[in-house]
Structures are given as structure tokens and as C-alpha cells.
Amino acid sequence: QVQLVESGGGLVQAGGSLSLSCAASGRISRNNVMGWYRQAPGKQRELVAMITSSGTTAYADPVKGRFAISRDNAKNTVYLQMNSLKPEDTCVYYCKYEFADARNQYNYWGQGTQVTVSS
């Protein structure tokens, strides 16, 4: 099992910045992918950004140039720096940790943290 503890989030005005962090503990794999997803009420959960254990990143188009994902492998922690926030960024943000072994793919989710951007 992997446990994920998220922190950060909150309320900010449009144009402002927030940062999120997510610390993983438990069955940590050397090769893994950590990412941030978000979900608005009545909508599907969608990818925001992801980063591999070697540092390769990927971003969803709506956040490119505004959000930055990073990680500290020594702390098993992933960060999301969100700049130039827009009201449409208002969502619950979830951290995801995934890895695979010879037999299975494993996915773990954090509890979610609310980000609200006021106009």
C-alpha cells in the first residue's frame, strides 16, 4: 500500500498563485509516476500534470505555461506550482502515485484538496 498526504490549496483571486504538495509513504517503488489530476462537480477527473521518477514531465494543454510540476525523490514528494490562476481552475485536485511490477499496475490516490479561484 501507498499512502498519499496532500497539502496546500485554498482560496485565491484570479491571477494569483497557489502551490500543492503530496507526500508518498509506504510501498515506494524506485520507478514510478506521480501526478496531479483535478475534478470539477459533475465532470470527469482529468490530468493536470505528471512527472516520472527520472523527471520527465507532461502537462494538460489548459495549464501549460502556468503550472509547474516538480518532485523530490528523497522525500517522495511531488509539488504543483500554480500561477496565473483562472476561475476555471477551480476544482478538487488529487495526487496520484502509480507504478508497475511484473504482474500488475498499481494506482493510488490522495484524498483531494480544494482549489478555488475567485474572479
Contacts in CASP RR format, 6 or more apart in sequence:
PFRMAT RR
TARGET T0000
AUTHOR 0000-0000-0000
METHOD contacts of the structure
MODEL  1
QVQLVESGGGLVQAGGSLSLSCAASGRISRNNVMGWYRQAPGKQRELVAM
ITSSGTTAYADPVKGRFAISRDNAKNTVYLQMNSLKPEDTCVYYCKYEFA
DARNQYNYWGQGTQVTVSS
1 26 0 8 1.000
1 27 0 8 1.000
1 108 0 8 1.000
2 24 0 8 1.000
2 25 0 8 1.000
2 26 0 8 1.000
2 27 0 8 1.000
2 28 0 8 1.000
2 97 0 8 1.000
2 106 0 8 1.000
2 108 0 8 1.000
3 24 0 8 1.000
3 25 0 8 1.000
3 26 0 8 1.000
3 108 0 8 1.000
4 22 0 8 1.000
4 23 0 8 1.000
4 24 0 8 1.000
4 95 0 8 1.000
4 96 0 8 1.000
4 97 0 8 1.000
4 108 0 8 1.000
4 109 0 8 1.000
4 110 0 8 1.000
4 111 0 8 1.000
5 22 0 8 1.000
5 23 0 8 1.000
5 25 0 8 1.000
5 110 0 8 1.000
6 20 0 8 1.000
6 21 0 8 1.000
6 22 0 8 1.000
6 93 0 8 1.000
6 94 0 8 1.000
6 95 0 8 1.000
6 110 0 8 1.000
6 111 0 8 1.000
6 112 0 8 1.000
6 113 0 8 1.000
7 20 0 8 1.000
7 21 0 8 1.000
7 22 0 8 1.000
7 23 0 8 1.000
7 113 0 8 1.000
8 18 0 8 1.000
8 19 0 8 1.000
8 20 0 8 1.000
8 21 0 8 1.000
8 113 0 8 1.000
9 18 0 8 1.000
9 19 0 8 1.000
9 20 0 8 1.000
9 93 0 8 1.000
9 113 0 8 1.000
9 114 0 8 1.000
9 115 0 8 1.000
10 18 0 8 1.000
10 113 0 8 1.000
10 114 0 8 1.000
10 115 0 8 1.000
10 116 0 8 1.000
11 116 0 8 1.000
11 117 0 8 1.000
11 118 0 8 1.000
12 18 0 8 1.000
12 85 0 8 1.000
12 115 0 8 1.000
12 116 0 8 1.000
12 117 0 8 1.000
12 118 0 8 1.000
13 117 0 8 1.000
13 118 0 8 1.000
14 85 0 8 1.000
14 86 0 8 1.000
14 87 0 8 1.000
14 117 0 8 1.000
14 118 0 8 1.000
14 119 0 8 1.000
15 83 0 8 1.000
15 84 0 8 1.000
15 85 0 8 1.000
15 86 0 8 1.000
15 117 0 8 1.000
16 83 0 8 1.000
16 84 0 8 1.000
16 85 0 8 1.000
16 117 0 8 1.000
17 81 0 8 1.000
17 82 0 8 1.000
17 83 0 8 1.000
17 84 0 8 1.000
17 85 0 8 1.000
18 82 0 8 1.000
18 85 0 8 1.000
18 115 0 8 1.000
19 79 0 8 1.000
19 80 0 8 1.000
19 81 0 8 1.000
19 82 0 8 1.000
20 36 0 8 1.000
20 79 0 8 1.000
20 80 0 8 1.000
20 82 0 8 1.000
20 93 0 8 1.000
20 95 0 8 1.000
20 113 0 8 1.000
20 115 0 8 1.000
21 77 0 8 1.000
21 78 0 8 1.000
21 79 0 8 1.000
21 80 0 8 1.000
22 34 0 8 1.000
22 35 0 8 1.000
22 36 0 8 1.000
22 77 0 8 1.000
22 78 0 8 1.000
22 79 0 8 1.000
22 95 0 8 1.000
22 97 0 8 1.000
22 110 0 8 1.000
23 75 0 8 1.000
23 76 0 8 1.000
23 77 0 8 1.000
24 34 0 8 1.000
24 76 0 8 1.000
24 77 0 8 1.000
24 78 0 8 1.000
24 97 0 8 1.000
24 108 0 8 1.000
25 76 0 8 1.000
28 76 0 8 1.000
29 99 0 8 1.000
29 101 0 8 1.000
30 53 0 8 1.000
31 52 0 8 1.000
31 53 0 8 1.000
31 99 0 8 1.000
32 52 0 8 1.000
32 53 0 8 1.000
32 97 0 8 1.000
32 98 0 8 1.000
32 99 0 8 1.000
33 50 0 8 1.000
33 51 0 8 1.000
33 52 0 8 1.000
33 53 0 8 1.000
33 96 0 8 1.000
33 97 0 8 1.000
33 98 0 8 1.000
33 99 0 8 1.000
34 50 0 8 1.000
34 51 0 8 1.000
34 71 0 8 1.000
34 78 0 8 1.000
34 95 0 8 1.000
34 96 0 8 1.000
34 97 0 8 1.000
34 98 0 8 1.000
35 47 0 8 1.000
35 48 0 8 1.000
35 49 0 8 1.000
35 50 0 8 1.000
35 51 0 8 1.000
35 69 0 8 1.000
35 78 0 8 1.000
35 95 0 8 1.000
35 96 0 8 1.000
35 97 0 8 1.000
36 47 0 8 1.000
36 48 0 8 1.000
36 49 0 8 1.000
36 50 0 8 1.000
36 69 0 8 1.000
36 78 0 8 1.000
36 80 0 8 1.000
36 93 0 8 1.000
36 94 0 8 1.000
36 95 0 8 1.000
36 96 0 8 1.000
37 45 0 8 1.000
37 46 0 8 1.000
37 47 0 8 1.000
37 48 0 8 1.000
37 93 0 8 1.000
37 94 0 8 1.000
37 96 0 8 1.000
38 45 0 8 1.000
38 46 0 8 1.000
38 48 0 8 1.000
38 89 0 8 1.000
38 91 0 8 1.000
38 92 0 8 1.000
38 93 0 8 1.000
38 94 0 8 1.000
38 115 0 8 1.000
39 45 0 8 1.000
39 46 0 8 1.000
39 91 0 8 1.000
39 92 0 8 1.000
39 94 0 8 1.000
40 90 0 8 1.000
40 91 0 8 1.000
40 92 0 8 1.000
45 94 0 8 1.000
46 60 0 8 1.000
47 58 0 8 1.000
47 60 0 8 1.000
48 59 0 8 1.000
48 60 0 8 1.000
48 63 0 8 1.000
48 67 0 8 1.000
48 69 0 8 1.000
48 80 0 8 1.000
48 93 0 8 1.000
49 57 0 8 1.000
49 58 0 8 1.000
49 59 0 8 1.000
49 60 0 8 1.000
49 63 0 8 1.000
49 67 0 8 1.000
49 68 0 8 1.000
49 69 0 8 1.000
49 80 0 8 1.000
50 57 0 8 1.000
50 58 0 8 1.000
50 69 0 8 1.000
50 96 0 8 1.000
51 57 0 8 1.000
51 58 0 8 1.000
51 69 0 8 1.000
51 70 0 8 1.000
51 71 0 8 1.000
51 78 0 8 1.000
53 71 0 8 1.000
53 73 0 8 1.000
55 71 0 8 1.000
57 69 0 8 1.000
59 65 0 8 1.000
59 67 0 8 1.000
59 69 0 8 1.000
62 88 0 8 1.000
63 82 0 8 1.000
63 89 0 8 1.000
66 82 0 8 1.000
66 83 0 8 1.000
66 84 0 8 1.000
66 85 0 8 1.000
67 80 0 8 1.000
67 81 0 8 1.000
67 82 0 8 1.000
67 83 0 8 1.000
68 80 0 8 1.000
68 81 0 8 1.000
68 83 0 8 1.000
69 78 0 8 1.000
69 79 0 8 1.000
69 80 0 8 1.000
69 81 0 8 1.000
70 78 0 8 1.000
70 79 0 8 1.000
70 81 0 8 1.000
71 77 0 8 1.000
71 78 0 8 1.000
71 79 0 8 1.000
72 79 0 8 1.000
78 95 0 8 1.000
80 93 0 8 1.000
82 89 0 8 1.000
82 115 0 8 1.000
85 115 0 8 1.000
85 117 0 8 1.000
86 117 0 8 1.000
87 117 0 8 1.000
87 118 0 8 1.000
87 119 0 8 1.000
88 117 0 8 1.000
89 115 0 8 1.000
89 117 0 8 1.000
90 115 0 8 1.000
90 116 0 8 1.000
90 117 0 8 1.000
91 114 0 8 1.000
91 115 0 8 1.000
92 112 0 8 1.000
92 113 0 8 1.000
92 114 0 8 1.000
92 115 0 8 1.000
93 112 0 8 1.000
93 113 0 8 1.000
93 114 0 8 1.000
93 115 0 8 1.000
94 109 0 8 1.000
94 110 0 8 1.000
94 111 0 8 1.000
94 112 0 8 1.000
94 113 0 8 1.000
95 109 0 8 1.000
95 110 0 8 1.000
95 112 0 8 1.000
96 107 0 8 1.000
96 108 0 8 1.000
96 109 0 8 1.000
96 110 0 8 1.000
97 107 0 8 1.000
97 108 0 8 1.000
98 105 0 8 1.000
98 106 0 8 1.000
98 107 0 8 1.000
98 108 0 8 1.000
99 105 0 8 1.000
99 106 0 8 1.000
100 106 0 8 1.000
END
